[in-house]
């Protein structure tokens, strides 16, 4: 039995909102050690940036993230600061 190779993954351009938001969450890996948590947070923040999601504090509280060395409020403040630098 043989398997097919996995499909190619297309990367977002460096100036897209998606790439900027996911890069922001990846930069928080010292506080969010679980990769899946960072991916879920990135998706939720992307939805917020496009007008369909909750603000960062609500997202952080509801996402059930495994946080290390930081509180939910402090993380939300870091995310707010990072989102202000994202160009739409």
Secondary structure, DSSP 8 states (H G I E B T S, - for coil): -------------TTSHHHHHHHHHHTTTTT---HHHHHHHHHHHHHHHTTSS--HHHHHHHTT---SSS-HHHHHHHHHHHHHT---
